[in-house]
Amino acid sequence: MYKAKTLKEIFAGNKYKLDSSHQQVSKWIQSQNSKFRRSLEKSHGYNRIVSMFDFDRLSTLEGFEHIDKLCIVSGSENELETNFIDASEIFATSLEGGYDLTDDWSREDFENKDILGSFDLVMCNQVLEHVPDPIRAFNNLVLMTKPGAYIWVSIPVINRIHDEPNFYSSGYHPRYLKFLSDNAKLNVIHIGAWGSLKYKLFAVSRNWPPLRKLQKGFRSNSDLLFPSFMFVNGAIHHEKHLVDTWALYRKP
């Protein structure tokens, strides 16, 4: 039987010790150009902001800011993380009308063998909860990746039903990302996670709040659901209330 890891054991296996505190993320947001900074503060769920912060630093530490071929699974060429890398060629595929992630891509008669082992980075954000077989889907990401290249995955720890009917599971703990890498025999570069009680309550009841809505004060109608949280900075991380997790792997 697979031996489950504690959070401490999972994070101890990271190659880098990254400081993803609210203070560091805030400084990083302020360092961006004005248009992108406004979108980070007002438009995107703060969980994605923290994962993006890690992605930016990891792309520099691992040296993949400039690559030849990038694959974005279930997204567009405008995926937020592309702000921090330069790819000569971007291939984007979606769950609807794209490649079937739950198909067996390792079979001899797989029709699209040209995509296998061809990408320097495969990016898969907020997708695995939308497929019925996340293990096979993840293994197909591995098949698309070149030896020595990278896979980036982010996935909710908690969630609410959305994108019907393509919704199958509510989310996964960071230990699931560790299990996926062990199962696929990948090298873990970094597994991260973030959460707060304020974000969790808003996310499961109404929306995925951006930084602006997590700050103290009356920020939106969401505050009427939990008035006491108007006095709480929901951007401060609390390990007991994880809402999102992400990982960077390298294929041997």
Residue pairs with C-beta under 8 A, 6 or more apart in sequence:
2 179
2 182
4 175
5 175
5 178
6 175
7 174
7 175
7 193
7 239
10 174
10 175
10 178
10 191
11 174
11 191
13 178
13 188
13 191
14 188
14 189
14 190
14 191
15 188
15 189
15 190
16 57
16 58
16 61
16 189
16 190
18 54
18 57
18 58
18 190
18 192
20 50
20 53
20 54
20 192
20 194
20 237
21 237
22 233
22 235
22 236
22 237
24 53
25 49
25 50
25 53
25 235
26 235
28 53
28 56
29 37
29 40
29 41
29 49
29 211
30 37
32 40
36 83
40 49
40 52
40 210
40 211
41 210
41 211
41 212
42 210
42 211
42 212
43 210
44 80
44 210
45 203
45 208
45 209
45 210
46 194
46 199
46 209
46 210
46 211
46 214
46 234
46 235
47 156
47 194
47 195
47 199
47 208
47 243
47 244
48 80
48 125
48 154
48 244
49 210
49 211
50 192
50 194
50 237
50 244
51 154
51 192
51 194
51 244
51 246
52 80
52 81
52 84
54 190
54 192
54 246
54 248
55 81
55 84
55 152
55 246
55 248
56 84
58 189
58 190
58 248
59 65
59 84
59 85
62 150
62 189
62 248
62 250
64 85
64 120
64 121
64 150
65 84
65 85
65 86
66 85
66 86
67 85
67 86
67 87
67 88
67 120
67 121
68 87
68 88
68 89
68 120
69 87
69 88
69 89
69 90
69 91
69 118
69 119
69 120
69 121
70 82
70 85
70 87
70 89
70 90
70 91
70 119
70 120
70 121
70 122
70 123
71 90
71 91
71 92
71 93
71 115
71 119
71 121
71 122
71 123
71 144
72 79
72 82
72 90
72 91
72 92
72 93
72 123
73 93
73 98
73 101
73 122
73 123
73 124
73 127
73 141
74 93
74 94
74 95
74 98
74 124
74 125
74 127
74 130
75 92
75 94
75 123
75 125
76 92
77 90
77 92
79 92
79 123
79 125
81 123
81 125
81 152
82 90
85 121
87 120
87 121
91 115
91 119
93 99
95 101
95 127
95 130
95 131
95 166
96 166
99 112
99 115
99 140
101 127
101 131
101 136
101 137
101 140
102 131
102 132
102 133
102 136
102 137
103 110
103 136
103 140
104 110
104 136
105 112
105 116
105 139
105 140
105 143
106 139
106 143
110 116
115 144
116 143
116 144
117 143
117 144
117 145
117 146
117 147
118 144
118 146
119 144
119 145
119 146
119 149
120 146
120 149
120 150
121 145
121 149
121 150
121 151
121 152
122 141
122 144
122 145
122 149
122 150
122 151
122 152
123 152
124 141
124 151
124 152
124 153
124 154
125 152
125 153
125 154
126 154
126 155
126 156
127 137
127 155
128 134
128 137
128 138
128 153
128 155
128 169
128 172
129 155
129 156
129 159
129 167
129 168
129 169
129 170
129 171
129 172
130 163
130 166
130 167
130 168
131 137
131 166
131 168
132 168
134 169
134 172
134 180
135 180
135 183
138 153
138 180
138 184
139 183
139 184
141 151
141 153
142 151
142 184
142 186
142 251
145 151
145 251
146 251
147 251
147 252
148 250
148 251
148 252
149 250
149 251
150 189
150 248
150 249
150 250
150 251
151 186
151 248
151 249
151 250
151 251
152 246
152 247
152 248
152 249
153 177
153 180
153 246
153 247
153 249
154 244
154 245
154 246
154 247
155 171
155 172
155 176
155 177
155 244
155 245
155 246
156 170
156 171
156 172
156 243
156 244
156 245
157 171
157 172
157 173
157 174
157 193
157 195
157 242
157 243
157 244
157 245
158 170
158 171
158 195
158 200
158 203
158 204
158 242
158 243
159 169
159 170
159 171
159 203
159 204
160 170
160 203
160 204
160 205
161 167
172 245
173 242
173 245
174 191
174 192
174 193
174 242
174 245
174 247
176 245
177 191
177 245
177 246
177 247
178 188
178 191
178 247
181 187
181 188
181 247
181 249
184 249
185 252
186 249
186 250
186 251
186 252
187 249
187 250
187 251
187 252
188 247
188 248
188 249
189 247
189 248
189 249
189 250
190 247
190 248
191 245
191 246
191 247
192 245
192 246
192 247
193 239
193 242
193 244
193 245
193 246
194 237
194 242
194 243
194 244
194 245
195 237
195 238
195 239
195 241
195 242
195 243
195 244
196 214
196 234
196 235
196 236
196 237
196 238
196 241
196 243
197 229
197 232
197 234
197 238
197 240
197 241
198 214
198 226
198 229
198 232
198 234
199 209
199 214
199 234
199 235
199 241
199 243
200 241
200 243
201 225
201 226
201 229
202 208
202 209
202 213
202 222
202 225
202 226
202 234
203 209
203 243
205 225
206 222
206 225
207 222
209 220
209 222
209 234
211 235
212 219
213 219
213 220
213 222
213 234
214 233
214 234
214 235
215 233
215 234
215 235
216 230
216 231
216 232
216 233
217 230
218 230
219 230
223 229
223 230
